[in-house]
């Protein structure tokens, strides 16, 4: 590629980018101004229409006509007349839909097609705020929506998209034309300038090519001018003199570097099966630093297969047991790595993992919980396959804690592990053990619960149920424990808020009121262990109150 073309390709994008940025800034400023005014005007009409509807309904209520269909119908007709009065163009339509998606009021003839009803109803039920885009009557329309509860109407103020954005589209066309003309003029000027600048270089390049084609490193380029091009020719002559002497050394160095690169890649591929890639990269970049530990706040997860001893005794063939474990571990570990976690180790049939080291992420706590939920979900598919193969199903408990631990390479010169240690690691392990006590698949500590309240919801909402305050074995201080779900059944949607309200009463020593709440939970969720357990506990405390210094902590005497 000629240097003239290179200069052209370097400068032209700069010119084009500058022009595009200037035109884009003008375009967006103009378009934003136009569309903002249109949106504000649409919102203003929506607010007036809403107030008018509310006033009509208030009149019905004040005069005790709200229960009379004929008076309600009259109010609806008045609303339609008012809506017709604020319509300013033939393409603007104000209409209302009932809960089935059927048009019950319209300022102009409008037929909602059958295929449009479901998308409309789905969108309107979310009660969107601001400007939305819909398809109604076979036309794309810009709309503003609100739901008027007394009439059970979705009221839509809409304008054809082509009309709503007409001024913006006109500005866009003018911008494109102006930009095209500017770029054409810039290209012509740039061609003339680059041709003028590069003609002396063409002669130097021709001489260089002759030297390269003939492989004659003793040849030299003629120095024609005492300027930058002359200095370039002189420098090239000096370089040619050194190239022949350095050529053999360069080949030797390149060969050695290629061998070392292949060897490093092979070592990486081997050790990535045992050590996460992030740790290998950090070790290669700074080997000395990897021998030092550091304190970090991490999320630590433990999962364990319940009743694994009985499962292993029931599988006579060790190969079947190993095959089942390998398939189980493969699915679970993939989930952990997919959510930026690190698998620390396998402890028999248990998995220990953590989030936040060596790389820290904003949502490490949330990703640890989502991993636990994904692991439980993936187990259903695994068990389905186990059942098909005639092998026993697995059931797991997952415990997660969030807190400060020591992380680093720990061990001896012969054997080291990149791992985490500390009280918070032990507490995470105790959470996994408590899943059996509280009949829960997943438990988290209050520190992780607090961290989850800080991070944005991200891909999905989480639902929490406070189960107890416990002091695990070896500890005197209590920790609140929660179970978590990504979605609730209809019964759980009713029961969980009542349960959490009961826990608040329980900690305030209002045991009789708390017992009534937990009794209500049991009515929603028959056989619910935690609801029944807390109901019995509150019933006992209501008759025999605990000491005045009682803090609600249940002391665990086993792991």
C-alpha positions, 0 to 999 in steps of 0.5 A: 500500500502506497504511503499516499494511500496510507496518509489518505486513509489516516487523515480521511477518517479524522476528517470524516469523524470530525464532520460526523461528530459536528453534524451528529451533535447538531442533529441530536440537539435539534431532534432532541429538542423537537421530540422533547417538545412533542413528548411534553405536549403529549404528556401535557394532554395526557395529564389533562385527560387524566384530571378530567376523567378523575373529575368526572368520576369524583362527580359520580361519587359525590352524587352517589351515582358511581353504582349506576351504569347509565351515569357511568356511561354518561361520564365515559361519553363526556370523557370521549367528547373532551378527548375529541376536543383536544385532538389537533390532527386527523392522524391523532387518535385517543382511544381506550381499551378494556382488559381484553384489549377491545377498543371501547372508546375512540376519537376517530374510527379505529379497528384493533386487529386480532393479532394486535390485541395480545401485544397491546394488552401485554404492553399496557398491563405493564403501565409503561411510563413516558413515550411508547410505540405500539401497533394499532389499526395496522399503523405504527403509532407513538403513544402515551398510556395511563390506566384509569381504574374506575372505568378499568380502561387503558387510555392511549393518546397516540399519533402516527409515528411518521407524523410524530417524527416528521420534523426529526426525519426532515432534520436527519435528511438535511444532515445526511445531505450536508455531511455527504457534500462536506465529505466529498469536498474534503476527499478532493482536497485531501487527494491534491494535498497527499499527491503533492506531499508524497511524490518525493517519497515515491522515488525513494520507495522505488530505489528501496524496492530495487535493493530488496528485489536484488537482495543486495544489502550493499546498495544504497539509496540516492540522497536527492534533497537536504530535507526530511526525505533526504534524511530518510534516505540517509537513515535507510542507507545506515540501516541497510548496513546494519541489517546484514550483520543483525540478520542471523541474530534476529533469526536465532532470537525469533526461533527461541521466542517461538519455542518458549511461546509454545512451551508456555502455551502448553503449560497454561493448557495443562495447569488450567485444568487445576488452577483458574486462568486468572491465577495463572496470568497473575502468577506469570505477570508477577510471580513474587506477589502470588506468594503473599496473602491478602484480606478481601471481602468475598462471597463463599459458597459450599454445596454438599450432596445430602445422604451421599454415604447411603448413595455410595453404598447403594451403588455397587459398581464404583465406576457408576459412582464416579461417572455420576459424580463427574457428570454432577460436578461438570454441570455444577462447576460450569455454572460457577465459572459462567458466573465469574466464580472460582472453584476452590476445591472438592471436599469429597462430594462437596464443592467449595467456591468463592467470588471476588478473587483474584478478580473483583466484580461489582456484583460478586455477591449477587452472582454467588446467589444466582449460581446457587439457584442455578445449581439447584435448577440444574440438579433437576435435569441431572436427576431426570437423567439419573432416573432414566439411567436407573441411578439414584437421584442427588439432593443438595444443600447450598450455603453462602456467606459474604465477608472478609477472608484471607486469600492467597497461595497457601501451602509449602514449596512442594504443594500450594493451593490458591484458597481462602481461609478465615471465620467467614469460610467456616460460617459459609460451611455451617450455612450449608449444614443448616440447610438440613436443619431448616429444610431449605435448599439454599441459605445465606447470611445476613451480611450477604443479604445486606450486600444484595440490597446494595447491588442492582437487580440485574437480570432478575429479582430475588425473594428473601425469607428470614428463617431465624437467628442462629449461633453456629457451633463454636460461636456465641454471636447470632447471625440472621439466616435467609432462604432465597428464591428467584420466583415464588408460587402463588401460595408463597407470594402470600405466605412469605411477606406474612412470614417476614412480618411474623419474624419482626413481631417475634424479635419484638417479643410479641409472641402471640401476634407472631404466632398468629402470623405463622399460623397464617403462613401454615394455612397458605403453605400446609406442612411448611417446616419453618412456619410450623416450627416458629408457630410452636416456638412462639406458642411456647414463648407466649406461655413461658416468656424467655429472659429479659436479655433474650436476643432471639438467637438459637444456639446450634450444638452441631455442625 
